[in-house]
Amino acid sequence: MAELRGSHGKARHHLLTQHFGAAGLATLKGYQKLGGYDTLEKALAMEPKALVDEVKASGLRGRGGAGFATGVKWGFMPPPDGGPRYVVVNADESEPGTSKDRYIIENSPHMVLEGILIAAFAVQSHQAWIYIRGEYDRPYRMLMDAIGELREAKILGPKPFGKDYPLDIQMYRGHGAYICGEETALLESLEGKRAQPRSRPPYPAVKGAWARPTLLNNIETLATVPWIIKHGAAEYTKFGTEKNRGTRLLSVSGNVRKPGVYEIEIGVPFTHVIMELAGGPFEGRQIKAFWPGGSSAKVLPASRMDVTTDAEALAAADSMAGSGGCMVADNSACMVETTYRLLKFYAYESCGKCTPCRVGGNWAVRTVAKILAGEGSRLDLQILDKIQAGLQDGRCLCGLGDSAGWVVQSAMNHFPEEFEEHAVRHTCSVKRERAAASA
């Protein structure tokens, strides 16, 4: 069936990206021409609890990786006690293969800010902080300019739209640490401390930034909020699956013809994402594997491209939706080499607080390096299996250790013959095929 198209030629399910490409969208004037901040004005006239209930009813789930129900998370915030409470926005986006938050900011920074301000009022906070990845120069400047416009227009300040409810947003630039994608490590960094995860409980909703109640959400999550409040939760639930509502952005990268960021209705198969939206593999190549949710998600073989993009289907396939970074490898990729590169990343980015992650990650890197050097044995495969098991199942304070373990576990499960070939026979059929193709 042909897709219905909306403004700017976008499909009807393009909720976030509907106006991307419109003239002047990054400016306050351009955003307001398309109805921008009308929803914030509407929200400020509602009861905060009604906003929380509407987001709960929408079924929106976090788009930062964990996929927790957004409205439920908002509802965890305790009643105001007269002290400060915060909204902290995770714009760190350091997951390999993921770039959709940057795409949102660079196209519509005011949509992000409107969502943040609605969330702040809903949880009865007056102060929001955006923690942005230090390398994101252009998105940082665009948000700073947009915040300046809001202050000048008095939408930020003591009485936004005449409502006696002060609102403000501040920016904080990160320092290039992957660990700050984890919410409690992000809070430590925001407070000027070394970025390491905290033990929980207490959770941030009770004791977050500066030991005060704090709501943490991701950029894409909050950018979705204005659409939900404007059109209603019932309208949002018409998109997606029964347990995973709405649309989401996927960053597709790797061995495809058309890498990029695509908004999809949750529930479409990865065959549609990889073979149709991203154009499939280059001529003479075949898809070999894909990581559906960034490098933290367990790799799946091409035979599982029929799996759908909802969290439940991906969990059943023993992977996850994660941060929406769909990384694709074709048959020119050696899975042992790929595993090595990903393991080096996780070992380097470990904050070192937890022994399994600090020690296990580096041990895994050394073991795979030995195998790639042609010095491995079957014993090394057994060692790798023990390392990945030791990294998983909550042995670390955050998911970085699990992710490193999943890199090994999933690659060895789905491509055992390549690991066997390297470790036992000290050869690589992929390298031979590469050499033959270039001869």
C-alpha positions as CSV (number, residue, x, y, z in Angstrom):
1,M,0.0,0.0,0.0
2,A,1.4,3.4,-0.9
3,E,2.3,5.7,2.0
4,L,0.1,8.7,2.7
5,R,2.1,11.9,2.5
6,G,2.0,15.0,4.7
7,S,3.6,18.4,4.4
8,H,7.1,18.6,2.8
9,G,6.5,15.2,1.2
10,K,6.9,13.4,4.5
11,A,5.0,10.2,5.2
12,R,2.1,10.5,7.6
13,H,3.9,8.5,10.3
14,H,6.8,11.1,10.3
15,L,5.8,12.8,13.5
16,L,9.1,14.2,14.6
17,T,10.5,14.9,11.2
18,Q,7.3,16.2,9.6
19,H,8.6,19.8,9.2
20,F,12.3,19.1,8.8
21,G,13.6,21.1,5.9
22,A,11.1,23.9,6.3
23,A,12.6,27.4,5.9
24,G,13.8,28.9,9.1
25,L,12.8,26.0,11.3
26,A,15.8,26.4,13.5
27,T,14.8,29.9,14.5
28,L,12.1,30.9,17.0
29,K,10.2,32.8,14.3
30,G,10.3,29.9,11.8
31,Y,9.3,27.4,14.5
32,Q,6.3,29.5,15.7
33,K,5.1,29.9,12.1
34,L,4.4,26.1,12.2
35,G,2.7,26.3,15.6
36,G,5.8,26.1,17.7
37,Y,5.3,26.8,21.5
38,D,1.5,26.8,21.1
39,T,1.6,23.4,22.8
40,L,3.7,24.7,25.7
41,E,1.2,27.5,26.2
42,K,-1.5,24.8,26.2
43,A,0.4,22.7,28.7
44,L,1.0,25.6,31.1
45,A,-2.8,25.9,31.3
46,M,-3.2,22.3,32.3
47,E,-2.7,20.6,35.6
48,P,0.8,19.0,35.9
49,K,-0.7,15.6,36.7
50,A,-2.9,15.8,33.6
51,L,0.3,16.1,31.5
52,V,1.9,13.2,33.2
53,D,-1.2,11.1,32.7
54,E,-1.4,12.0,29.0
55,V,2.2,10.9,28.4
56,K,1.5,7.7,30.4
57,A,-1.5,7.0,28.2
58,S,0.5,7.6,25.0
59,G,2.7,4.6,25.7
60,L,5.9,6.6,24.9
61,R,9.0,4.8,25.9
62,G,12.5,6.3,26.4
63,R,14.5,6.5,23.2
64,G,17.9,6.6,25.0
65,G,18.5,2.9,25.3
66,A,16.7,1.5,28.3
67,G,13.2,1.9,26.7
68,F,11.5,2.6,30.1
69,A,7.9,4.0,30.0
70,T,8.3,7.8,29.9
71,G,5.1,8.7,31.7
72,V,5.7,6.2,34.5
73,K,9.2,7.7,35.0
74,W,7.7,11.2,35.2
75,G,5.3,9.8,37.8
76,F,8.2,8.6,40.0
77,M,9.0,12.2,40.9
78,P,7.9,12.8,44.6
79,P,5.6,15.7,45.5
80,P,7.3,19.1,45.7
81,D,8.8,19.9,49.1
82,G,9.7,23.5,48.5
83,G,13.3,22.7,47.5
84,P,14.8,22.7,43.9
85,R,14.1,19.8,41.5
86,Y,15.6,19.3,38.1
87,V,15.0,18.1,34.6
88,V,18.3,16.8,33.1
89,V,18.4,16.0,29.4
90,N,20.8,13.4,28.1
91,A,22.2,14.8,24.8
92,D,25.5,12.9,25.2
93,E,24.8,10.4,22.4
94,S,28.1,8.6,22.5
95,E,26.8,5.2,21.5
96,P,28.6,3.9,18.4
97,G,26.3,3.9,15.4
98,T,23.9,6.5,16.8
99,S,23.4,10.1,15.6
100,K,19.6,10.7,15.6
101,D,19.6,13.1,18.6
102,R,22.2,15.3,16.8
103,Y,19.9,15.1,13.7
104,I,16.9,16.4,15.7
105,I,18.8,19.3,17.3
106,E,20.3,20.4,14.0
107,N,17.0,20.4,12.3
108,S,14.6,21.7,15.1
109,P,16.3,22.8,18.3
110,H,13.1,24.6,19.4
111,M,11.1,21.3,19.2
112,V,13.6,19.9,21.7
113,L,13.3,22.9,24.0
114,E,9.5,22.9,23.9
115,G,9.5,19.3,25.0
116,I,11.9,20.0,27.8
117,L,9.8,22.9,29.1
118,I,6.6,20.8,29.0
119,A,8.3,18.1,31.0
120,A,9.7,20.6,33.5
121,F,6.2,21.9,34.2
122,A,4.7,18.4,34.3
123,V,7.1,17.3,37.1
124,Q,7.0,20.8,38.7
125,S,10.6,21.7,38.1
126,H,11.8,25.2,37.3
127,Q,15.3,24.4,36.1
128,A,16.4,22.1,33.3
129,W,19.9,21.2,32.3
130,I,21.0,19.9,28.9
131,Y,24.1,17.7,29.2
132,I,25.4,17.6,25.6
133,R,28.3,15.7,24.2
134,G,31.4,17.8,24.1
135,E,32.2,17.1,20.5
136,Y,28.8,18.4,19.3
137,D,29.9,21.9,18.5
138,R,27.1,22.8,16.0
139,P,24.2,21.3,18.0
140,Y,25.6,23.1,21.1
141,R,25.6,26.5,19.3
142,M,22.2,25.9,17.9
143,L,20.7,25.1,21.3
144,M,22.5,28.1,22.9
145,D,21.1,30.4,20.1
146,A,17.6,29.0,20.6
147,I,17.7,29.4,24.4
148,G,18.8,33.0,23.8
149,E,15.8,33.6,21.6
150,L,13.5,32.2,24.2
151,R,15.0,34.4,26.9
152,E,14.6,37.5,24.6
153,A,11.0,36.5,23.9
154,K,10.4,35.9,27.6
155,I,9.2,32.4,27.0
156,L,12.1,31.5,29.4
157,G,11.9,33.6,32.5
158,P,9.7,34.4,35.4
159,K,6.3,34.4,33.6
160,P,6.3,32.3,30.4
161,F,3.1,33.1,28.5
162,G,1.9,35.1,31.5
163,K,2.0,32.0,33.7
164,D,3.5,32.7,37.1
165,Y,5.8,29.7,36.8
166,P,9.5,30.5,36.3
167,L,11.3,28.3,33.8
168,D,15.0,28.2,32.7
169,I,17.3,26.0,30.7
170,Q,21.1,25.8,31.1
171,M,23.6,23.9,29.0
172,Y,26.5,21.8,30.2
173,R,29.2,20.4,27.8
174,G,30.5,16.9,28.5
175,H,34.1,15.8,28.3
176,G,34.0,13.0,25.7
177,A,33.3,10.1,28.1
178,Y,31.0,7.3,26.8
179,I,30.2,6.4,30.4
180,C,28.2,9.6,30.7
181,G,25.5,8.0,28.6
182,E,24.6,6.2,31.8
183,E,22.3,8.5,33.8
184,T,24.0,8.5,37.2
185,A,27.5,8.9,35.7
186,L,26.1,11.8,33.8
187,L,24.8,13.3,37.0
188,E,28.2,12.9,38.6
189,S,29.8,14.7,35.7
190,L,27.2,17.5,35.8
191,E,28.1,18.1,39.4
192,G,31.8,18.4,38.5
193,K,32.8,15.0,39.8
194,R,34.5,12.1,38.1
195,A,32.0,10.4,35.8
196,Q,31.3,7.0,37.4
197,P,27.9,5.3,38.0
198,R,26.2,5.5,41.4
199,S,24.9,2.6,43.4
200,R,21.1,2.5,43.3
201,P,18.8,2.9,45.1
202,P,18.2,5.8,45.7
203,Y,17.2,6.5,42.1
204,P,17.5,9.9,40.5
205,A,13.8,10.7,40.9
206,V,14.4,10.7,44.6
207,K,18.0,11.8,44.9
208,G,19.5,12.9,41.6
209,A,21.4,16.1,40.6
210,W,22.8,17.8,43.8
211,A,20.9,15.2,45.8
212,R,17.5,16.6,44.7
213,P,14.6,14.9,42.8
214,T,15.6,14.7,39.1
215,L,14.0,13.6,35.9
216,L,16.4,12.3,33.2
217,N,15.2,11.9,29.7
218,N,16.8,11.6,26.3
219,I,16.6,14.2,23.4
220,E,14.3,12.2,21.1
221,T,12.0,11.3,24.0
222,L,11.4,14.9,25.0
223,A,11.2,16.0,21.4
224,T,8.2,13.7,21.0
225,V,6.3,15.2,23.9
226,P,5.0,18.3,22.1
227,W,3.3,16.1,19.4
228,I,1.6,14.0,22.1
229,I,0.3,16.9,24.0
230,K,-0.9,18.7,20.9
231,H,-2.6,15.8,19.2
232,G,-3.4,13.6,22.3
233,A,-2.3,10.3,23.6
234,A,-5.1,8.4,21.7
235,E,-3.8,9.7,18.4
236,Y,-0.2,8.7,19.3
237,T,-1.3,5.1,20.1
238,K,-2.5,4.7,16.5
239,F,1.2,4.3,15.6
240,G,3.5,1.4,16.6
241,T,2.6,-1.8,18.3
242,E,0.4,-2.6,21.2
243,K,3.3,-2.6,23.7
244,N,5.6,-0.2,21.8
245,R,3.8,2.8,20.6
246,G,4.7,5.6,18.2
247,T,7.6,6.2,15.8
248,R,11.3,6.5,16.4
249,L,14.4,7.5,14.5
250,L,17.0,5.0,13.4
251,S,20.5,5.9,12.5
252,V,21.6,3.4,9.8
253,S,25.3,3.1,9.1
254,G,27.8,0.7,7.8
255,N,27.8,-1.3,4.5
256,V,24.6,0.1,3.0
257,R,24.0,2.4,-0.1
258,K,22.1,5.1,1.7
259,P,23.3,5.5,5.3
260,G,21.3,8.1,7.3
261,V,18.7,8.8,9.9
262,Y,15.2,7.5,9.2
263,E,11.9,7.9,11.1
264,I,10.0,4.7,11.1
265,E,6.8,3.5,12.6
266,I,7.8,1.1,15.4
267,G,7.0,-2.5,14.3
268,V,8.2,-2.5,10.7
269,P,10.8,-5.2,10.0
270,F,14.5,-4.5,9.7
271,T,14.3,-5.8,6.1
272,H,12.4,-2.6,5.3
273,V,14.9,-0.4,7.2
274,I,18.1,-2.0,5.7
275,M,17.1,-3.2,2.3
276,E,14.6,-0.4,1.3
277,L,15.2,2.8,3.3
278,A,19.0,2.3,3.5
279,G,19.2,0.9,0.0
280,G,20.7,-2.5,0.9
281,P,24.3,-3.7,0.3
282,F,26.6,-2.5,-2.5
283,E,26.7,-4.4,-5.8
284,G,28.1,-7.9,-5.4
285,R,27.8,-7.9,-1.6
286,Q,25.3,-9.5,0.8
287,I,24.2,-8.4,4.2
288,K,26.0,-10.6,6.8
289,A,25.0,-9.1,10.2
290,F,23.4,-6.1,11.9
291,W,23.3,-4.5,15.3
292,P,19.7,-3.2,15.7
293,G,20.3,-0.8,18.5
294,G,23.9,0.5,18.4
295,S,27.0,-1.5,19.4
296,S,25.5,-2.2,22.8
297,A,22.8,-4.4,21.2
298,K,23.7,-8.0,20.5
299,V,24.6,-8.6,16.8
300,L,22.1,-10.6,14.7
301,P,22.8,-12.5,11.5
302,A,21.2,-11.4,8.2
303,S,18.8,-14.3,8.5
304,R,17.1,-12.4,11.3
305,M,16.4,-9.2,9.3
306,D,12.7,-10.2,9.3
307,V,12.7,-9.2,13.1
308,T,10.6,-6.2,13.7
309,T,11.8,-2.9,15.2
310,D,9.7,-3.1,18.5
311,A,11.4,-3.9,21.7
312,E,9.5,-7.1,22.4
313,A,10.4,-8.7,19.1
314,L,14.0,-7.7,19.5
315,A,14.1,-9.1,23.0
316,A,12.6,-12.4,21.7
317,A,15.5,-12.4,19.1
318,D,18.0,-12.0,22.0
319,S,18.9,-8.4,21.1
320,M,17.4,-4.9,21.9
321,A,16.2,-1.7,20.3
322,G,18.7,0.3,22.3
323,S,19.5,3.8,21.1
324,G,18.3,3.2,17.6
325,G,21.7,2.8,15.9
326,C,21.3,0.2,13.3
327,M,24.9,-0.8,12.2
328,V,25.1,-3.1,9.2
329,A,28.0,-5.4,8.0
330,D,28.2,-7.1,4.7
331,N,30.1,-10.3,3.8
332,S,33.4,-8.4,3.5
333,A,33.4,-8.0,7.3
334,C,35.3,-10.4,9.5
335,M,33.3,-10.9,12.7
336,V,36.4,-11.6,14.7
337,E,38.0,-8.3,13.6
338,T,34.7,-6.5,14.3
339,T,34.5,-8.0,17.7
340,Y,38.0,-6.9,18.5
341,R,37.3,-3.3,17.4
342,L,34.1,-3.1,19.6
343,L,35.9,-4.7,22.6
344,K,38.7,-2.1,22.3
345,F,36.1,0.6,22.5
346,Y,34.4,-0.8,25.6
347,A,37.7,-1.5,27.4
348,Y,38.9,2.0,26.7
349,E,35.7,3.7,27.8
350,S,35.3,1.7,31.0
351,C,35.4,4.1,34.0
352,G,37.2,1.4,36.0
353,K,34.9,1.5,39.0
354,C,33.8,-2.2,38.7
355,T,36.3,-5.0,38.6
356,P,34.6,-7.2,36.1
357,C,34.4,-4.4,33.6
358,R,37.8,-3.0,34.3
359,V,39.6,-6.3,34.2
360,G,37.4,-8.4,32.0
361,G,37.2,-5.9,29.2
362,N,40.9,-5.7,28.8
363,W,41.3,-9.4,29.2
364,A,38.9,-10.0,26.3
365,V,40.8,-7.5,24.1
366,R,44.1,-9.3,24.7
367,T,42.5,-12.7,24.1
368,V,41.0,-11.7,20.7
369,A,44.2,-9.9,19.7
370,K,46.1,-13.1,20.4
371,I,43.6,-15.1,18.2
372,L,43.8,-12.5,15.4
373,A,47.6,-12.7,15.5
374,G,47.4,-16.5,14.7
375,E,48.5,-17.5,18.2
376,G,45.2,-18.7,19.5
377,S,43.8,-22.1,20.4
378,R,40.6,-23.7,21.4
379,L,41.5,-22.8,25.0
380,D,41.3,-19.1,24.1
381,L,37.7,-19.6,22.9
382,Q,36.9,-21.2,26.2
383,I,38.5,-18.2,28.0
384,L,36.5,-15.8,25.9
385,D,33.3,-17.6,26.8
386,K,34.2,-17.4,30.6
387,I,35.0,-13.7,30.2
388,Q,31.7,-12.8,28.6
389,A,29.8,-14.7,31.2
390,G,31.7,-12.8,34.0
391,L,30.8,-9.4,32.5
392,Q,27.1,-10.0,32.4
393,D,24.0,-10.4,34.6
394,G,24.3,-7.3,36.8
395,R,27.9,-7.8,38.0
396,C,28.6,-4.1,37.2
397,L,26.9,-0.9,38.3
398,C,26.0,0.0,34.8
399,G,25.4,-1.7,31.4
400,L,28.9,-1.1,30.0
401,G,30.1,-4.4,31.3
402,D,27.1,-6.2,30.0
403,S,27.6,-4.6,26.6
404,A,31.2,-5.8,26.3
405,G,30.1,-9.3,27.3
406,W,27.3,-9.2,24.7
407,V,29.7,-8.2,21.9
408,V,31.6,-11.5,22.5
409,Q,28.6,-13.7,23.3
410,S,26.5,-12.7,20.4
411,A,29.3,-12.8,17.8
412,M,30.5,-16.2,19.0
413,N,26.9,-17.6,19.1
414,H,26.0,-16.5,15.6
415,F,29.4,-16.8,13.8
416,P,31.2,-19.7,15.7
417,E,32.8,-20.9,12.5
418,E,34.8,-17.7,12.1
419,F,36.1,-17.8,15.7
420,E,37.0,-21.5,15.2
421,E,38.7,-20.7,12.0
422,H,40.9,-18.0,13.5
423,A,41.7,-19.7,16.8
424,V,42.2,-23.3,15.7
425,R,43.1,-23.2,12.0
426,H,44.8,-19.8,12.2
427,T,43.3,-18.6,8.9
428,C,40.5,-16.2,7.8
429,S,38.2,-17.0,4.8
430,V,37.0,-13.4,4.7
431,K,40.5,-12.1,4.2
432,R,41.1,-14.7,1.5
433,E,37.9,-13.6,-0.3
434,R,39.0,-9.9,0.0
435,A,42.4,-10.7,-1.5
436,A,40.8,-12.7,-4.4
437,A,38.4,-9.8,-5.1
438,S,41.2,-7.3,-5.3
439,A,43.5,-9.4,-7.4
